[in-house]
Structure formats: C-alpha cells, structure tokens
Amino acid sequence: MVGTATAYVITVSLHDVVPGIVVTKEILLRAMPTTRDVVLTILIAFGAGAAASLALTADPRIVAKPWGQIIDAMIGVEIAISLLPPASVIGIGLAIGRSDISRNAFWLLVVNLIGLNFLGSTLMLTLRGVRLRYLVLEKTIRQTVVDTLAANLPACTVEIAANVVLLSDTAADVHATVHQEANWPLPSSLAQTVTSEIAARTGYRSRVTVEIIPCQAHSTLQDADAVPRGIRWQR
C-alpha cells in the first residue's frame, strides 16, 4: 500500500511537469510479464521467503557475525525486488489511467506474496520444526517469567526482558534480564521461584538465569506525562 501510494503521488506530481513520462519496458515487465518473467519472479519470491524464515529460526548469534549481517541485508533486498516493483507499477498505472497495467501488476504482486509468505516461508518453517503449539508455549513461558519477576521485584524495577529457548518437549532454557535501580534488595531465590512457576503453569523443566543490571533513573516529568514502567519480552 505504501509503495503503490508513493508511486501514484510521484507520478501524478511529475506527469504534467516533466515531459516524456511514458510506459517503459521496466513497467511492462511487471504489467505484462512473459511466462519466463513470472517463473523467475516466483523463484525470487520463494527464495526470499525461505531465507527470511531461515534467518528467523537460526541461531541469533550468527547475525552478529559479518557474514550474518550480509545475509540479513540480502533478505531485505530480495523482498524489495519481489514486492516493491509490482506495487509501484500499480500506482503508476492508476496515475496514468492504465487500469490494465495496474490490474496485471496487482496479480503479479499476489503471486509474489504467495511465493514469499506461503511457499517459501511456510515450507522453511515446517522443515525447521516450527509449530504453532511451540510458539504458544514459548509465549506462555515468557509471560510466566515476566509476571513472576514483576510480582517478586520492588516497584523501582525499570524493565524486564525474557528470552526463551525450548530444548525439548519437556525442557526450556530461560534467560531473563532485569534493569533494576541500584541499592535495592533482591530475593535470593528469584531464579528458583521462576523455575517453580514455569513448572506449575506449563509442566516444563527449565534452567533459569536472571541477570540483574543496576541502573539509575531520574525524571523531571509531571505525573500526567510520565511513562508507566515498561515490561517487555523478546524471543
């Protein structure tokens, strides 16, 4: 929608000002593609979806490596190649009054979305063992960690983040990070309390690490402008 709207506004703005704005071969490539173009587009979309899903399910530590950052950038480029050109052509066709161009580009965009999201992404997620019940379980454990820590920490806690890795069908590894104002006493059995609560709610055995990061906080905001204490969780 953003690509289509942007292309439409730019085309309308320049059409009467800049001479020589016509339908180019690049536009026709997306508006009236040949069978070869469609096949190549589907392959690109399939590859982009598979690569993006692989990056989501891979060890997050690889992103910190130089080649991991290159792969991450390539995924964005492939998605841009698959989605933005036909989306832009839809806006261009609407701007110059060529509904046939917009219609054909729209169907090409639909094909790309199917190849990207369903064929590439779903296949890779399936091969990587990602299942809905595991995602729901991860979310439940993260919420349990956040709720338990929030209930057992003083009100000066600034932020709580939890990372959950399922090791098997019965075990999980949990790493929680707590940003806590300095010089406040903390329960010595905090990790054990979280472990017991996870077992009670989900039946999972877990290895829990709670990292306490001391910090200082001060605000000159009025009560009406103050932002409530944030508690978030991450994968």
N, C-alpha and C positions, 0 to 999 in steps of 0.2 A: 504493500500500500504506500509506503514512504517513497519507494523508488518510482512507482507509477505517478504519484502526485508530483514529485520533484521534476520528473521528465516532462510532465504536462505543463507545469508552470513555466519552466525554462523555454519549452518550445513555443508556447503562446507568446511569451515575452519577446522572443527573438524573431518570430516568424515575420512580423511586419517591419522589423528594424534592420535585420541583417538579410541581404539578398542571397539567393542561392541555396536556401534551406530546402532540400528535396529528400525524397526517399532514397537512401543509399543501399548499397549491397549488404552492408552490415545489418541494416534494419530488415531487409528482405530475408536475410539468413535466419532471423528469428520469426519473421512473419509468414514466410512461405518456404520452410525448410524442406530439403530433399530427404529421402529415406536415409541416406548416409549421415546427414546432419542430425537427424533425430536419434539414430543409433549412437553416434558419438556423444551427443548431449546426455543420453540416458546413462552411458558408461561413465561420464564425468560425474554426474549426479550420484550414481551408485557408489563410485569410489569416494566421493566427498562424504557421503553418509556413513560408509563403513569406517573411514578414517576418523571421523568425528566421534563415533561410538567407541572405537578402539581407544582413542585418547581419553575418553571419559572413564573407561573401565581399567585403564592401565595404571601402573604404579605412579602416583603423583610426583614421585621424586625425579622421574625422567624429564619432567617439564623444566626442572631447574638446570638441566644439562644443556649445553649449546645446541646439540642436535635435536633435543626435545623441543626447544623453542622454535627451531626451524620447521619441524613437523607441525607445530601448533599454528604457525603463520601460514603454512601451505594449506591447512584445512580451511582457514578463513578465505584464502584466495580461491580455492576450489568452489566453496559455497557461493562466493561472489560471482564466479564465472557461470554457475548453474542458474542462479536466481535473479540477479540484478539485470542482466541484459534483456530477457523477455519481459520483465516487469517494467523496465524503462520503455520498451517498444510499445507496450500497451498505452502508456501515457502519450507517447509521440503520435500514435495512430489516432487517439481521441482528439489531440490538439489540431491535427491537420485534416480532420474529417474523414479518415480512412478507417471505418469500422471493421473492414475485413482484416486489416493489419492488426488491429487490437484484438480481434477475436482469435486469430491464428496464434498470436503471441501468448494470449491467455491460456490456450490449450497446451502450448509448449511449456508454459510455466507450471501447469498442473502436472504434466508428465515429469518435469524435473522434481517437483515436490514429492511425487510418488516414489521416484527413484532415490531421492535423497533420504526421505524420512521412513519409508516403509521397506523398500527393497534393501538399501544399504544399511541403514541404522538398525532396523529390526533384525535382519539376518545376523549382523555382527553382535548385537546384544544377546541374541539367542545362543550363538556359538560361544560367547564369553560367560554364559551361565547366569545372566541377569534375569531374574524372575520377579514378578510383582510382589510375591509374598516376602521375598528378601528385602525389597525396598521398603515395604511397610514395616517389617521387623526392625530394620535399621532406624527408621524414623521413630518407632516406639522406644527403642533403646536410647536414642539421642534425647528424646523428650523426657524419659525417665531420669537420665543423668542431669539434665538441666533443672528439672523440678526438684530433685533430691538435693542438689547443691544449693539451689536458691533457698530451700527450706532450712538448711543447716548452716548457712553462712550469715554473717551480720548484714545489716541493711546497707552498709557502706560499700558492698560489692559493686564494682563498676560494670563488669562484663563477664559472661560465662560462654565458652565455646566448647563444643564436644565433637570429637572425631571418632567414628565407629567403623571397625573392620570386622566383618563376620569371618571367623576362622573355619567354621564348620557348621553343621546343622544344630550344634549344641553349645558352641563356644564363640565368644567375641572378644576382641581387643579394643579397649576404650581408652582414649587419651583426652582428658579434659583440661582446659586452660582457664584459669580464673584470674582476672585482674582485680586485685584487692588493695584497698588503701592500707598503707603501711601501719605497723604498730597495733593491729587488731588481732586478738587471739583467735586461733582456729582450732576446731575439733581435731584431735589426734587420730581419730578413727574415721576420717572423712571418706577415704577410698573404700574402706570396708563397708561403710554404710551404703555407698553407691552400689557396690557389688551385691549386697544383700537385697537391695531394692530391685535391681535388674533381675535377679533370680526369682523374686516374688512375683514380678509382673510378667515376665516372659519365659521363665524356666531355663534361661541360658546361664551357663557358667561364663565368667568373664574375668579378664585381667584388667584392672582399672588403675590408671595413673592420673593423679591430679596434680597439675603444675600450678603453683601459686606465684603470681608475678606481682610484687608490691609496686604500688604507684601512688601518686599524689593527685588529688583533684581539688579544684577550687573554682567557684563560679561567681560571677557578678550579675547573673541573670535574675530577673524577678521570678517569682513563683509561677506566674502566668506564662512566662517564656521558657521556663525550664523544661528540658527534655527528660522524660522518665528514664529511669535506669534501664539500659538495654541488655537484654539477654538473648543471645542468638546461638545457633548451632550450625555446624557445617559438616560436610562429608569428609 
